[in-house]
C-alpha cells in the first residue's frame, strides 16, 4: 500500500462499513466497477440493455427501483469525461427509510487500480473488490531461534502473530573431563541436530503453502541461526524466499517483535513500518524539554490553528461523526455527534420527529471527525496519518489521548 495514504484507506474502510449495512427490498441495488481502460460508450450500451431487460421484472416496486438506479447511473456517466487513472465505482439503489424509500448514490474513486469490469444487481451492494483493496497483501514468515528455543510467527499487514513455540532437549554443558566430556558433546550435537530438523519441519508445515508469502526472515542470538541456514536445514523452497538473517536478543514472542524492528528496512512502505517511524519520532520529541510534539485534543487543535503541525497522528478509535438530521414532514433539523453511524441510521428509521411526531427523519449530511481534522491540517500545509488500533503503536497513541502531533515549530 505504498501509494495510498492512511487517510484514504481509513475513509474507504469507514465507507465500506456503512455500505455493508445497506439492504434493498429486492434485487435492486446496482454495483458498477469500471476500470480505466473500459470504453464508456460500451458501458452506456450495456446500461441501456439492462434498462430494457428490467421491463420484464414482475414486481412493480423492484422494476421501478432497478430502472431508477440505471437511469441515475446513465445520467452520471453522461457528465463524466473519464473514469480517472484508477477507474470508478458506482453503487446506486433504493434503500428503505422507514415509511419512505430513498435512492442512494455512492461514487467512489478507488485508491488502487481497478482491473476488472463488473456489473452486479442484488439486494446488497457487491463489495468484494473494495474489501480486497483494504486487505493487506503479503505475509512474512518469522523465525527466532537458538539451541534451546524457537518461535515461529508471521507478519501479516500490521499484526505480528506467534504461531508455534518449540523447546529443545539439548543438554547443558558438562564440566567433566576426558571421555565423558567428549560423549556429552556428541549428545549435545545430536540433540541440537534433531531440534534443527524439528524446527525445519514446522517451518515447512506452517510456511510452505501459505498464501501470499512474500518472504521469510530468521533471527536469534549468537551463531546458531547462521549454522541452521548454512547447513540447509530449511526446505529448498523456503530457502528461495529467505530474505535475511538478523541478530536479536530473544527467541520468544518478544523476539518476533524485535526481529520485525531490526528488519524494518525490508518493510519499507508497509503501514506497520510507517507507523513505527512516526511514533518513534513523536516519542523522541515528547520527552525533550521543548520538543516538537503535542498531544491531547485541545492542545493539538490549538497547534493546528497556529499552523505548527507538520504531521497529525490520530487513532482510528477516536472517530465520531457530526450528523445533521431533517424531518421530511416539517423540516425540523438537528445536529448530533454519534460514534456508530450505521447503527444511528438504522435506529433513525424507527424514531419519530420531536417537533411533529412523524417517523420521517433522515440524515442529510454527515462528516467524520477525522475527516474534519484532515481538512484543517491540510489547509495549514500539514499531513495526517490515521494509526491503527491493532498495533503496539496504536496502543501507545491511545496513551496520549488518541491524538498527537509532530510539529514544524514550537509556538512561543
TORKOL-4160 file (C-alpha; in steps of 0.2 Angstrom, whole numbers, padded with zeros to 4 digits, m for minus):
412
<pt num="1" X="0000" Y="0000" Z="0000"/>
<pt num="2" X="0014" Y="0012" Z="m0003"/>
<pt num="3" X="0005" Y="0023" Z="m0015"/>
<pt num="4" X="m0011" Y="0025" Z="m0004"/>
<pt num="5" X="m0011" Y="0036" Z="0011"/>
<pt num="6" X="m0018" Y="0030" Z="0028"/>
<pt num="7" X="m0032" Y="0043" Z="0027"/>
<pt num="8" X="m0038" Y="0037" Z="0010"/>
<pt num="9" X="m0038" Y="0019" Z="0017"/>
<pt num="10" X="m0047" Y="0024" Z="0033"/>
<pt num="11" X="m0061" Y="0034" Z="0023"/>
<pt num="12" X="m0063" Y="0019" Z="0012"/>
<pt num="13" X="m0064" Y="0007" Z="0027"/>
<pt num="14" X="m0077" Y="0018" Z="0035"/>
<pt num="15" X="m0087" Y="0019" Z="0019"/>
<pt num="16" X="m0087" Y="0000" Z="0017"/>
<pt num="17" X="m0094" Y="m0002" Z="0035"/>
<pt num="18" X="m0108" Y="0010" Z="0030"/>
<pt num="19" X="m0111" Y="0001" Z="0013"/>
<pt num="20" X="m0111" Y="m0016" Z="0021"/>
<pt num="21" X="m0127" Y="m0011" Z="0032"/>
<pt num="22" X="m0137" Y="m0006" Z="0016"/>
<pt num="23" X="m0151" Y="m0018" Z="0011"/>
<pt num="24" X="m0164" Y="m0016" Z="m0003"/>
<pt num="25" X="m0181" Y="m0024" Z="m0003"/>
<pt num="26" X="m0177" Y="m0035" Z="m0018"/>
<pt num="27" X="m0163" Y="m0037" Z="m0031"/>
<pt num="28" X="m0162" Y="m0019" Z="m0034"/>
<pt num="29" X="m0145" Y="m0012" Z="m0028"/>
<pt num="30" X="m0134" Y="m0009" Z="m0043"/>
<pt num="31" X="m0115" Y="m0010" Z="m0042"/>
<pt num="32" X="m0104" Y="m0005" Z="m0056"/>
<pt num="33" X="m0085" Y="m0006" Z="m0057"/>
<pt num="34" X="m0077" Y="0002" Z="m0072"/>
<pt num="35" X="m0058" Y="0000" Z="m0075"/>
<pt num="36" X="m0049" Y="0015" Z="m0083"/>
<pt num="37" X="m0047" Y="0005" Z="m0100"/>
<pt num="38" X="m0065" Y="0002" Z="m0101"/>
<pt num="39" X="m0074" Y="0011" Z="m0115"/>
<pt num="40" X="m0088" Y="0022" Z="m0108"/>
<pt num="41" X="m0099" Y="0020" Z="m0124"/>
<pt num="42" X="m0099" Y="0001" Z="m0121"/>
<pt num="43" X="m0104" Y="0004" Z="m0103"/>
<pt num="44" X="m0118" Y="0015" Z="m0108"/>
<pt num="45" X="m0123" Y="0002" Z="m0121"/>
<pt num="46" X="m0124" Y="m0011" Z="m0108"/>
<pt num="47" X="m0134" Y="0000" Z="m0096"/>
<pt num="48" X="m0147" Y="0003" Z="m0109"/>
<pt num="49" X="m0148" Y="m0016" Z="m0112"/>
<pt num="50" X="m0150" Y="m0019" Z="m0094"/>
<pt num="51" X="m0164" Y="m0005" Z="m0093"/>
<pt num="52" X="m0173" Y="m0014" Z="m0107"/>
<pt num="53" X="m0172" Y="m0031" Z="m0099"/>
<pt num="54" X="m0178" Y="m0023" Z="m0082"/>
<pt num="55" X="m0195" Y="m0021" Z="m0090"/>
<pt num="56" X="m0198" Y="m0039" Z="m0088"/>
<pt num="57" X="m0196" Y="m0039" Z="m0069"/>
<pt num="58" X="m0213" Y="m0044" Z="m0062"/>
<pt num="59" X="m0213" Y="m0035" Z="m0046"/>
<pt num="60" X="m0218" Y="m0017" Z="m0049"/>
<pt num="61" X="m0208" Y="m0010" Z="m0035"/>
<pt num="62" X="m0192" Y="m0019" Z="m0040"/>
<pt num="63" X="m0194" Y="m0014" Z="m0058"/>
<pt num="64" X="m0196" Y="0004" Z="m0053"/>
<pt num="65" X="m0181" Y="0004" Z="m0041"/>
<pt num="66" X="m0170" Y="m0005" Z="m0054"/>
<pt num="67" X="m0174" Y="0006" Z="m0068"/>
<pt num="68" X="m0172" Y="0022" Z="m0057"/>
<pt num="69" X="m0155" Y="0016" Z="m0052"/>
<pt num="70" X="m0150" Y="0013" Z="m0070"/>
<pt num="71" X="m0157" Y="0030" Z="m0075"/>
<pt num="72" X="m0146" Y="0038" Z="m0062"/>
<pt num="73" X="m0131" Y="0028" Z="m0067"/>
<pt num="74" X="m0133" Y="0033" Z="m0086"/>
<pt num="75" X="m0136" Y="0052" Z="m0081"/>
<pt num="76" X="m0120" Y="0051" Z="m0071"/>
<pt num="77" X="m0110" Y="0043" Z="m0085"/>
<pt num="78" X="m0116" Y="0056" Z="m0097"/>
<pt num="79" X="m0107" Y="0070" Z="m0087"/>
<pt num="80" X="m0091" Y="0060" Z="m0083"/>
<pt num="81" X="m0077" Y="0064" Z="m0096"/>
<pt num="82" X="m0067" Y="0049" Z="m0089"/>
<pt num="83" X="m0066" Y="0037" Z="m0075"/>
<pt num="84" X="m0049" Y="0043" Z="m0070"/>
<pt num="85" X="m0032" Y="0034" Z="m0069"/>
<pt num="86" X="m0038" Y="0020" Z="m0057"/>
<pt num="87" X="m0056" Y="0018" Z="m0063"/>
<pt num="88" X="m0073" Y="0022" Z="m0055"/>
<pt num="89" X="m0085" Y="0013" Z="m0043"/>
<pt num="90" X="m0104" Y="0017" Z="m0044"/>
<pt num="91" X="m0116" Y="0010" Z="m0031"/>
<pt num="92" X="m0134" Y="0015" Z="m0034"/>
<pt num="93" X="m0150" Y="0009" Z="m0027"/>
<pt num="94" X="m0166" Y="0012" Z="m0017"/>
<pt num="95" X="m0164" Y="0009" Z="0002"/>
<pt num="96" X="m0179" Y="0008" Z="0013"/>
<pt num="97" X="m0180" Y="0023" Z="0025"/>
<pt num="98" X="m0195" Y="0020" Z="0037"/>
<pt num="99" X="m0211" Y="0023" Z="0028"/>
<pt num="100" X="m0202" Y="0030" Z="0013"/>
<pt num="101" X="m0188" Y="0024" Z="0001"/>
<pt num="102" X="m0173" Y="0034" Z="m0004"/>
<pt num="103" X="m0162" Y="0031" Z="m0019"/>
<pt num="104" X="m0144" Y="0032" Z="m0014"/>
<pt num="105" X="m0129" Y="0036" Z="m0025"/>
<pt num="106" X="m0111" Y="0032" Z="m0019"/>
<pt num="107" X="m0097" Y="0037" Z="m0031"/>
<pt num="108" X="m0080" Y="0030" Z="m0026"/>
<pt num="109" X="m0063" Y="0034" Z="m0033"/>
<pt num="110" X="m0054" Y="0018" Z="m0029"/>
<pt num="111" X="m0037" Y="0020" Z="m0020"/>
<pt num="112" X="m0030" Y="0006" Z="m0031"/>
<pt num="113" X="m0031" Y="0001" Z="m0049"/>
<pt num="114" X="m0047" Y="m0007" Z="m0054"/>
<pt num="115" X="m0043" Y="m0021" Z="m0067"/>
<pt num="116" X="m0060" Y="m0030" Z="m0070"/>
<pt num="117" X="m0076" Y="m0023" Z="m0076"/>
<pt num="118" X="m0091" Y="m0029" Z="m0066"/>
<pt num="119" X="m0110" Y="m0025" Z="m0066"/>
<pt num="120" X="m0120" Y="m0033" Z="m0052"/>
<pt num="121" X="m0138" Y="m0031" Z="m0046"/>
<pt num="122" X="m0144" Y="m0039" Z="m0030"/>
<pt num="123" X="m0152" Y="m0035" Z="m0013"/>
<pt num="124" X="m0135" Y="m0029" Z="m0006"/>
<pt num="125" X="m0121" Y="m0019" Z="m0015"/>
<pt num="126" X="m0107" Y="m0030" Z="m0022"/>
<pt num="127" X="m0092" Y="m0025" Z="m0011"/>
<pt num="128" X="m0079" Y="m0039" Z="m0013"/>
<pt num="129" X="m0067" Y="m0028" Z="m0024"/>
<pt num="130" X="m0067" Y="m0014" Z="m0010"/>
<pt num="131" X="m0063" Y="m0027" Z="0003"/>
<pt num="132" X="m0049" Y="m0033" Z="m0007"/>
<pt num="133" X="m0042" Y="m0016" Z="m0009"/>
<pt num="134" X="m0042" Y="m0014" Z="0010"/>
<pt num="135" X="m0034" Y="m0031" Z="0013"/>
<pt num="136" X="m0015" Y="m0031" Z="0017"/>
<pt num="137" X="m0006" Y="m0041" Z="0003"/>
<pt num="138" X="0009" Y="m0052" Z="0008"/>
<pt num="139" X="0014" Y="m0061" Z="0023"/>
<pt num="140" X="0031" Y="m0063" Z="0030"/>
<pt num="141" X="0037" Y="m0078" Z="0039"/>
<pt num="142" X="0047" Y="m0076" Z="0055"/>
<pt num="143" X="0058" Y="m0087" Z="0065"/>
<pt num="144" X="0068" Y="m0083" Z="0080"/>
<pt num="145" X="0079" Y="m0097" Z="0087"/>
<pt num="146" X="0094" Y="m0103" Z="0097"/>
<pt num="147" X="0098" Y="m0121" Z="0103"/>
<pt num="148" X="0086" Y="m0120" Z="0117"/>
<pt num="149" X="0070" Y="m0112" Z="0110"/>
<pt num="150" X="0062" Y="m0107" Z="0094"/>
<pt num="151" X="0047" Y="m0097" Z="0090"/>
<pt num="152" X="0038" Y="m0096" Z="0073"/>
<pt num="153" X="0027" Y="m0082" Z="0068"/>
<pt num="154" X="0020" Y="m0071" Z="0054"/>
<pt num="155" X="0019" Y="m0053" Z="0050"/>
<pt num="156" X="0003" Y="m0050" Z="0042"/>
<pt num="157" X="m0001" Y="m0032" Z="0037"/>
<pt num="158" X="0002" Y="m0023" Z="0054"/>
<pt num="159" X="0000" Y="m0038" Z="0065"/>
<pt num="160" X="0014" Y="m0049" Z="0072"/>
<pt num="161" X="0006" Y="m0066" Z="0077"/>
<pt num="162" X="0015" Y="m0080" Z="0086"/>
<pt num="163" X="0011" Y="m0097" Z="0078"/>
<pt num="164" X="0022" Y="m0111" Z="0085"/>
<pt num="165" X="0034" Y="m0112" Z="0100"/>
<pt num="166" X="0047" Y="m0126" Z="0102"/>
<pt num="167" X="0059" Y="m0131" Z="0115"/>
<pt num="168" X="0074" Y="m0142" Z="0114"/>
<pt num="169" X="0081" Y="m0157" Z="0124"/>
<pt num="170" X="0099" Y="m0151" Z="0121"/>
<pt num="171" X="0108" Y="m0154" Z="0137"/>
<pt num="172" X="0119" Y="m0141" Z="0145"/>
<pt num="173" X="0137" Y="m0141" Z="0145"/>
<pt num="174" X="0146" Y="m0153" Z="0157"/>
<pt num="175" X="0162" Y="m0149" Z="0167"/>
<pt num="176" X="0168" Y="m0167" Z="0167"/>
<pt num="177" X="0184" Y="m0171" Z="0158"/>
<pt num="178" X="0190" Y="m0185" Z="0147"/>
<pt num="179" X="0179" Y="m0197" Z="0138"/>
<pt num="180" X="0163" Y="m0191" Z="0147"/>
<pt num="181" X="0166" Y="m0173" Z="0141"/>
<pt num="182" X="0168" Y="m0179" Z="0123"/>
<pt num="183" X="0152" Y="m0191" Z="0125"/>
<pt num="184" X="0142" Y="m0176" Z="0132"/>
<pt num="185" X="0147" Y="m0165" Z="0117"/>
<pt num="186" X="0142" Y="m0178" Z="0105"/>
<pt num="187" X="0125" Y="m0180" Z="0114"/>
<pt num="188" X="0123" Y="m0161" Z="0113"/>
<pt num="189" X="0126" Y="m0161" Z="0094"/>
<pt num="190" X="0114" Y="m0175" Z="0091"/>
<pt num="191" X="0101" Y="m0166" Z="0101"/>
<pt num="192" X="0104" Y="m0150" Z="0093"/>
<pt num="193" X="0103" Y="m0158" Z="0075"/>
<pt num="194" X="0086" Y="m0166" Z="0080"/>
<pt num="195" X="0080" Y="m0149" Z="0086"/>
<pt num="196" X="0085" Y="m0141" Z="0070"/>
<pt num="197" X="0076" Y="m0154" Z="0060"/>
<pt num="198" X="0061" Y="m0152" Z="0070"/>
<pt num="199" X="0061" Y="m0133" Z="0068"/>
<pt num="200" X="0063" Y="m0135" Z="0049"/>
<pt num="201" X="0049" Y="m0147" Z="0048"/>
<pt num="202" X="0037" Y="m0135" Z="0057"/>
<pt num="203" X="0043" Y="m0121" Z="0046"/>
<pt num="204" X="0038" Y="m0132" Z="0031"/>
<pt num="205" X="0021" Y="m0136" Z="0038"/>
<pt num="206" X="0017" Y="m0118" Z="0043"/>
<pt num="207" X="0025" Y="m0108" Z="0028"/>
<pt num="208" X="0027" Y="m0118" Z="0013"/>
<pt num="209" X="0009" Y="m0117" Z="0007"/>
<pt num="210" X="0005" Y="m0101" Z="0015"/>
<pt num="211" X="m0004" Y="m0089" Z="0003"/>
<pt num="212" X="0004" Y="m0073" Z="m0001"/>
<pt num="213" X="0021" Y="m0077" Z="0007"/>
<pt num="214" X="0032" Y="m0063" Z="0002"/>
<pt num="215" X="0047" Y="m0068" Z="0011"/>
<pt num="216" X="0055" Y="m0077" Z="0026"/>
<pt num="217" X="0067" Y="m0069" Z="0039"/>
<pt num="218" X="0077" Y="m0078" Z="0053"/>
<pt num="219" X="0084" Y="m0070" Z="0069"/>
<pt num="220" X="0092" Y="m0076" Z="0085"/>
<pt num="221" X="0107" Y="m0073" Z="0097"/>
<pt num="222" X="0124" Y="m0080" Z="0093"/>
<pt num="223" X="0129" Y="m0091" Z="0078"/>
<pt num="224" X="0115" Y="m0104" Z="0079"/>
<pt num="225" X="0104" Y="m0096" Z="0067"/>
<pt num="226" X="0118" Y="m0094" Z="0054"/>
<pt num="227" X="0123" Y="m0113" Z="0056"/>
<pt num="228" X="0105" Y="m0118" Z="0054"/>
<pt num="229" X="0104" Y="m0108" Z="0037"/>
<pt num="230" X="0122" Y="m0113" Z="0031"/>
<pt num="231" X="0118" Y="m0132" Z="0034"/>
<pt num="232" X="0102" Y="m0130" Z="0024"/>
<pt num="233" X="0090" Y="m0137" Z="0036"/>
<pt num="234" X="0076" Y="m0127" Z="0028"/>
<pt num="235" X="0066" Y="m0134" Z="0014"/>
<pt num="236" X="0073" Y="m0128" Z="m0003"/>
<pt num="237" X="0058" Y="m0118" Z="m0007"/>
<pt num="238" X="0059" Y="m0108" Z="0009"/>
<pt num="239" X="0077" Y="m0105" Z="0006"/>
<pt num="240" X="0072" Y="m0097" Z="m0010"/>
<pt num="241" X="0062" Y="m0084" Z="m0001"/>
<pt num="242" X="0074" Y="m0081" Z="0014"/>
<pt num="243" X="0077" Y="m0063" Z="0014"/>
<pt num="244" X="0090" Y="m0061" Z="0028"/>
<pt num="245" X="0096" Y="m0067" Z="0045"/>
<pt num="246" X="0097" Y="m0054" Z="0059"/>
<pt num="247" X="0104" Y="m0054" Z="0077"/>
<pt num="248" X="0091" Y="m0052" Z="0090"/>
<pt num="249" X="0091" Y="m0055" Z="0109"/>
<pt num="250" X="0076" Y="m0065" Z="0112"/>
<pt num="251" X="0069" Y="m0082" Z="0105"/>
<pt num="252" X="0051" Y="m0080" Z="0111"/>
<pt num="253" X="0036" Y="m0068" Z="0106"/>
<pt num="254" X="0047" Y="m0053" Z="0111"/>
<pt num="255" X="0060" Y="m0059" Z="0099"/>
<pt num="256" X="0047" Y="m0059" Z="0084"/>
<pt num="257" X="0044" Y="m0040" Z="0088"/>
<pt num="258" X="0062" Y="m0037" Z="0089"/>
<pt num="259" X="0065" Y="m0046" Z="0073"/>
<pt num="260" X="0052" Y="m0035" Z="0064"/>
<pt num="261" X="0060" Y="m0019" Z="0071"/>
<pt num="262" X="0078" Y="m0025" Z="0066"/>
<pt num="263" X="0072" Y="m0029" Z="0049"/>
<pt num="264" X="0062" Y="m0013" Z="0046"/>
<pt num="265" X="0071" Y="m0009" Z="0030"/>
<pt num="266" X="0064" Y="m0024" Z="0022"/>
<pt num="267" X="0046" Y="m0017" Z="0026"/>
<pt num="268" X="0049" Y="0000" Z="0018"/>
<pt num="269" X="0032" Y="0007" Z="0013"/>
<pt num="270" X="0022" Y="m0005" Z="0023"/>
<pt num="271" X="0009" Y="0003" Z="0036"/>
<pt num="272" X="0017" Y="m0006" Z="0051"/>
<pt num="273" X="0034" Y="0002" Z="0047"/>
<pt num="274" X="0027" Y="0019" Z="0043"/>
<pt num="275" X="0018" Y="0019" Z="0059"/>
<pt num="276" X="0033" Y="0014" Z="0069"/>
<pt num="277" X="0044" Y="0028" Z="0062"/>
<pt num="278" X="0030" Y="0041" Z="0065"/>
<pt num="279" X="0028" Y="0036" Z="0083"/>
<pt num="280" X="0047" Y="0034" Z="0086"/>
<pt num="281" X="0048" Y="0052" Z="0080"/>
<pt num="282" X="0034" Y="0058" Z="0091"/>
<pt num="283" X="0041" Y="0049" Z="0107"/>
<pt num="284" X="0058" Y="0056" Z="0104"/>
<pt num="285" X="0051" Y="0074" Z="0103"/>
<pt num="286" X="0039" Y="0072" Z="0118"/>
<pt num="287" X="0052" Y="0068" Z="0130"/>
<pt num="288" X="0063" Y="0083" Z="0126"/>
<pt num="289" X="0060" Y="0099" Z="0137"/>
<pt num="290" X="0054" Y="0109" Z="0122"/>
<pt num="291" X="0052" Y="0095" Z="0109"/>
<pt num="292" X="0042" Y="0097" Z="0093"/>
<pt num="293" X="0027" Y="0087" Z="0099"/>
<pt num="294" X="0010" Y="0090" Z="0106"/>
<pt num="295" X="m0004" Y="0078" Z="0111"/>
<pt num="296" X="m0022" Y="0079" Z="0118"/>
<pt num="297" X="m0037" Y="0085" Z="0108"/>
<pt num="298" X="m0037" Y="0103" Z="0115"/>
<pt num="299" X="m0018" Y="0106" Z="0113"/>
<pt num="300" X="m0017" Y="0098" Z="0096"/>
<pt num="301" X="m0032" Y="0108" Z="0089"/>
<pt num="302" X="m0024" Y="0124" Z="0095"/>
<pt num="303" X="m0007" Y="0119" Z="0087"/>
<pt num="304" X="m0017" Y="0116" Z="0070"/>
<pt num="305" X="m0024" Y="0133" Z="0071"/>
<pt num="306" X="m0007" Y="0141" Z="0073"/>
<pt num="307" X="0000" Y="0131" Z="0058"/>
<pt num="308" X="0013" Y="0122" Z="0069"/>
<pt num="309" X="0008" Y="0104" Z="0065"/>
<pt num="310" X="0018" Y="0095" Z="0052"/>
<pt num="311" X="0010" Y="0078" Z="0054"/>
<pt num="312" X="m0005" Y="0074" Z="0064"/>
<pt num="313" X="m0007" Y="0057" Z="0072"/>
<pt num="314" X="m0025" Y="0051" Z="0075"/>
<pt num="315" X="m0030" Y="0034" Z="0082"/>
<pt num="316" X="m0045" Y="0027" Z="0071"/>
<pt num="317" X="m0053" Y="0023" Z="0088"/>
<pt num="318" X="m0056" Y="0042" Z="0090"/>
<pt num="319" X="m0068" Y="0044" Z="0076"/>
<pt num="320" X="m0085" Y="0050" Z="0078"/>
<pt num="321" X="m0097" Y="0058" Z="0066"/>
<pt num="322" X="m0106" Y="0075" Z="0066"/>
<pt num="323" X="m0123" Y="0071" Z="0059"/>
<pt num="324" X="m0137" Y="0083" Z="0053"/>
<pt num="325" X="m0155" Y="0075" Z="0053"/>
<pt num="326" X="m0170" Y="0083" Z="0045"/>
<pt num="327" X="m0188" Y="0079" Z="0046"/>
<pt num="328" X="m0196" Y="0077" Z="0029"/>
<pt num="329" X="m0213" Y="0082" Z="0035"/>
<pt num="330" X="m0210" Y="0098" Z="0045"/>
<pt num="331" X="m0192" Y="0102" Z="0040"/>
<pt num="332" X="m0185" Y="0102" Z="0058"/>
<pt num="333" X="m0166" Y="0100" Z="0058"/>
<pt num="334" X="m0155" Y="0094" Z="0072"/>
<pt num="335" X="m0136" Y="0091" Z="0074"/>
<pt num="336" X="m0129" Y="0077" Z="0084"/>
<pt num="337" X="m0112" Y="0069" Z="0087"/>
<pt num="338" X="m0113" Y="0050" Z="0085"/>
<pt num="339" X="m0100" Y="0036" Z="0087"/>
<pt num="340" X="m0108" Y="0022" Z="0076"/>
<pt num="341" X="m0115" Y="0030" Z="0060"/>
<pt num="342" X="m0124" Y="0014" Z="0053"/>
<pt num="343" X="m0132" Y="0010" Z="0070"/>
<pt num="344" X="m0138" Y="0028" Z="0072"/>
<pt num="345" X="m0145" Y="0027" Z="0054"/>
<pt num="346" X="m0154" Y="0011" Z="0057"/>
<pt num="347" X="m0162" Y="0017" Z="0073"/>
<pt num="348" X="m0167" Y="0033" Z="0065"/>
<pt num="349" X="m0180" Y="0024" Z="0054"/>
<pt num="350" X="m0189" Y="0019" Z="0070"/>
<pt num="351" X="m0188" Y="0036" Z="0078"/>
<pt num="352" X="m0202" Y="0050" Z="0077"/>
<pt num="353" X="m0198" Y="0069" Z="0074"/>
<pt num="354" X="m0199" Y="0078" Z="0091"/>
<pt num="355" X="m0207" Y="0093" Z="0083"/>
<pt num="356" X="m0221" Y="0085" Z="0073"/>
<pt num="357" X="m0221" Y="0067" Z="0079"/>
<pt num="358" X="m0220" Y="0059" Z="0061"/>
<pt num="359" X="m0207" Y="0045" Z="0058"/>
<pt num="360" X="m0199" Y="0055" Z="0044"/>
<pt num="361" X="m0182" Y="0058" Z="0050"/>
<pt num="362" X="m0167" Y="0056" Z="0038"/>
<pt num="363" X="m0148" Y="0060" Z="0038"/>
<pt num="364" X="m0145" Y="0074" Z="0025"/>
<pt num="365" X="m0126" Y="0077" Z="0030"/>
<pt num="366" X="m0113" Y="0069" Z="0040"/>
<pt num="367" X="m0094" Y="0071" Z="0042"/>
<pt num="368" X="m0081" Y="0061" Z="0051"/>
<pt num="369" X="m0071" Y="0070" Z="0065"/>
<pt num="370" X="m0055" Y="0063" Z="0057"/>
<pt num="371" X="m0060" Y="0070" Z="0040"/>
<pt num="372" X="m0064" Y="0087" Z="0048"/>
<pt num="373" X="m0046" Y="0087" Z="0056"/>
<pt num="374" X="m0038" Y="0082" Z="0040"/>
<pt num="375" X="m0046" Y="0097" Z="0031"/>
<pt num="376" X="m0040" Y="0109" Z="0045"/>
<pt num="377" X="m0022" Y="0102" Z="0044"/>
<pt num="378" X="m0022" Y="0102" Z="0025"/>
<pt num="379" X="m0027" Y="0120" Z="0025"/>
<pt num="380" X="m0011" Y="0124" Z="0036"/>
<pt num="381" X="0000" Y="0113" Z="0025"/>
<pt num="382" X="0001" Y="0098" Z="0036"/>
<pt num="383" X="m0002" Y="0080" Z="0034"/>
<pt num="384" X="m0012" Y="0067" Z="0043"/>
<pt num="385" X="m0009" Y="0049" Z="0047"/>
<pt num="386" X="m0023" Y="0038" Z="0054"/>
<pt num="387" X="m0015" Y="0025" Z="0066"/>
<pt num="388" X="m0022" Y="0008" Z="0068"/>
<pt num="389" X="m0028" Y="0001" Z="0085"/>
<pt num="390" X="m0021" Y="m0016" Z="0080"/>
<pt num="391" X="m0003" Y="m0012" Z="0084"/>
<pt num="392" X="0008" Y="m0008" Z="0098"/>
<pt num="393" X="0010" Y="0010" Z="0091"/>
<pt num="394" X="m0009" Y="0012" Z="0091"/>
<pt num="395" X="m0009" Y="0007" Z="0109"/>
<pt num="396" X="0005" Y="0020" Z="0113"/>
<pt num="397" X="m0005" Y="0033" Z="0104"/>
<pt num="398" X="m0021" Y="0030" Z="0114"/>
<pt num="399" X="m0010" Y="0033" Z="0130"/>
<pt num="400" X="m0008" Y="0051" Z="0124"/>
<pt num="401" X="m0027" Y="0053" Z="0121"/>
<pt num="402" X="m0028" Y="0046" Z="0104"/>
<pt num="403" X="m0022" Y="0062" Z="0095"/>
<pt num="404" X="m0004" Y="0069" Z="0094"/>
<pt num="405" X="0006" Y="0080" Z="0083"/>
<pt num="406" X="0024" Y="0081" Z="0076"/>
<pt num="407" X="0027" Y="0100" Z="0075"/>
<pt num="408" X="0037" Y="0110" Z="0062"/>
<pt num="409" X="0040" Y="0123" Z="0076"/>
<pt num="410" X="0036" Y="0126" Z="0094"/>
<pt num="411" X="0025" Y="0141" Z="0097"/>
<pt num="412" X="0032" Y="0154" Z="0109"/>
